[in-house]
């Protein structure tokens, strides 16, 4: 069975860029199974792409090839890399796009894409997604050995994401992503919450405890929960927390734990 190749980009779907990438892949590996994760990453938002990859990739089996293109530095000095992480492959620009996947990895080997036999001739300087990343994914799916991609990369680029600050009875983080519903994802992961949560507070709202789903509170009421990415999220049931509270990325969020 041919490996699955997923595609995550900020290209949108109106200009044909994604179709060009798919054409390259299918010309090399005609029986490839292609999955569109999303092409609606906010333009140039490497962090949003990193969050989506972390949330999605764990639901695909070993051997899956994840191609991600959010690449504001295309054509510049940044490297193209392929990483084998816990049995799955990640192919994209070395600009921090794989930061969150790498942070939770138990095994990882990254290689710089240097083998010209795995790319299209004369790659266009503004479209490495089509001319470099897509063909590498296709050749790996067709059976190329990972080792031939290029030399080992010991220091993949990682994003400078602030870590939450801990005290004895609280944890302070910040909003790092806002989805299309206006839900506010923080940098506080579920594993950082060792005790029951008493309150979640921002400058604009105070929420008692954690909910497990949106309809646990009345319509238009604020809630906090662990979202499907595994991060603490502030939302409004059938509303838009971003608009309602006027909060943006970087807004501080404090979690207070119950005191036994």
N, C-alpha and C positions, 0 to 999 in steps of 0.2 A: 504494500500500500504506500502511495506517495505521501511524504510528509505534508502537513498543513503549513501554509505560509500566510501569516497575518500581516495586514498593512495598517499602519497608524500614521497619519500625516496631518499637516495643517494646510493642505492644498485646496480643500473644498472640492466640489464635484461639478463645477460649471465650466472648467477650462480644459478638461481632457488630460491633465497631468497624470492622474491615477490610471487612466486607461492606457497611457503610454507605458507606465511601469508594468502593468499587467501584461501588455503585449510582449515586452521583453522577457518576462518570466515564462510565459506560455510558449514563446518561440524556442526556448531552451528546454523547458520541461512541460510538454503539452498536457500531461495528465496531472499537473499540480492542482492541489485544492487551495483556492484562494479565499481568505476571509477578510472582509473589510471591518476592522474594529471601529475606526472613525476617521474621517477626513476633515473634521470640524474642530480640531484643536485650535485654540486662539492663535492667530498668526504670531510666530516667533516665540511662543510660550513653551520653553523647554520644560519648565516645572510642571505645567499641565500635562504635557506628553509623558513625563516621568510618572506622574500619579496614575494616569490611565494605564500605562504599561504594567505598573505594579498591581493594579486592581484586576486587570484582565488576564495577564499571562499565566497566573497560577491555575486557571481553569482549563488550560490546554496541556495535553500530555507531553511527556518527554519526546524529544525529536522535533517538536514544533519549531518553526523558524519565524521569529518575530522581526519584521522589517519596520523601522520607525524613522520618519523623516520630519523633523522640526529643526531646520538647519539655517539659521540666520547668517552663519559664517561660511556658507558654501562657496567654494573656490578659493578660500583663504588658507591659512596654515593649519587649520584644525585637521585632525586625522579622521579617516573613515575606519571604523573598527567592526570586528565580529567578535562576539563574546559567547562562550559556552558556559551557561550558568545552570547548575543543577539539572543537566541533561537537556536543556532547551537552548536554542540559539537566538541571539539578539544582534541585529545588523543595523548600523546607523552611524551618524556622525559622533565623534568623540567629544561631545560638548556638555556632558552631564545628563543626557537623556536617559541613561540607564542607571542613574544614581541610586534610586530607591530599590531597584531590582538587585543591584550589587550589594546594597547595605544589608539585605536579609539573606544573602547567598550563603550556602554551606560549602559549595565548590564553585570555582570560577577560573576560566582561562580566557584571556582576551588577546586578540591578534590584530595588528594593523593591516588593513587591506592594501597589499602591495603587488599582488600577483596580477599582472596585466592580462594573463590568459583567462582570468575570471571576470573581466569587465569588458564593456564595449570598447572598440577602438576609438581613440581620441575623445575621451569623455568631455561633454560640454561643461564648461566651468560653472554654470548656474544650475545644472540638473544632474547632480550625482545620484539622486534617488533613482533615476531611470538608468543612467549609464554605468554606475558603479555598484550601488547597493542592491538593486533588483537582480542583476545578473549573478552576483555572488550568492544571493539567496537561492536562485534557481539552480546553480551548479552544486551547491550543498545538497539541495533536495534531490538532485540527479545522482548523488553519490560521491562527489568530490570530498577528499579528506580535509578535515578542518585545518590540519597542519599546513596545507599548501596555501592558505589564505595570505599568510605573511608572517613577519616576526612577532614574537610575544610582546605584548604591552604590559608592563609592570605597574603602570600608574594611570589607569583610565581617569578621565576628568570626572569630578563629582561636583554637584551643586553645593554652594554654601548655604545650606538650609539651617537656620537657627534651631538649636535644640531647646525644648521646653526647660524652664528653670524650676527646680524642685525645692520645696521646703518641707518641714515635717508634716504639715497638714494640707498642703496645697501644691498645685502645679500650674505654672504660667506658660502659655504658648501663644500662638498667633494664627490668624486666618491666612492660609496659603493658597486657597483655590475657591472660586465661586462658580458653581455649575449653572446651567441654563434655567434652572428653577429658582435660582437665587439662594440656594443652600450654601452654607459657609463651612468649608472643610478646614480644619485646623491641623497643625503639625503634631498633635497629640495622638499617638497610636494607642490602640486598646491595651497593648502589653505594658503601657506606662501607667495604667490605672490599677494599682495593686489592691486598693480598698474601695468600698462602696462610695459612690459620689453623693455628696450632700447637695451642693449647688454648683452651677456653672454660671459665671458672671462676665459681662463685658461692661463698657461704659454705658451701653444703651439698654441692657436687658439682664434680668436675673432669673435663672431657671432652676427649679428644684429637681434634683435627681436626674436620672437618665431614663428616657423612653426606649422601647425596642422597635416601635413603628410609629408612623405619623399620626394615625387616627387614635392614638392613646390620649391625645389632648383635643379639646374642642377646635373647631375650624377657626383659623386665623390666630390661633394661640401659638406661642413660641415653644420649642422643645429642643432638647439635646439628645443625640443618640450616636451610636457607633455605626458609621455608614458602611456600604458594601466594599469600600476600599480598606476598611479596618481603622479608620481615623474618626476622632470625635468631630461631630458636625452639629452646627446650630441651624435650625430650620423653622419654618412656620407652616403649620398644617394647612395645605391648600392655599398657601400664600408665598410671598417672596421676602425672605429674611434680609437680603441685601438691600432691597428698596425700603422695607418697613423700618429698619434700624439705621439705614445710611452707613453701613459698614463696608469697608474695602479690604483688600489684601493688606496684611500687616497689622490689622486691628488686634489688640491684645485680648486674650481670653484666659480667665483664671478658673481653675477647677479646685473646689474645696472638698476634702474627703470627710466622711463621717468619723467622728471621734468616739472610739469605743468607751 
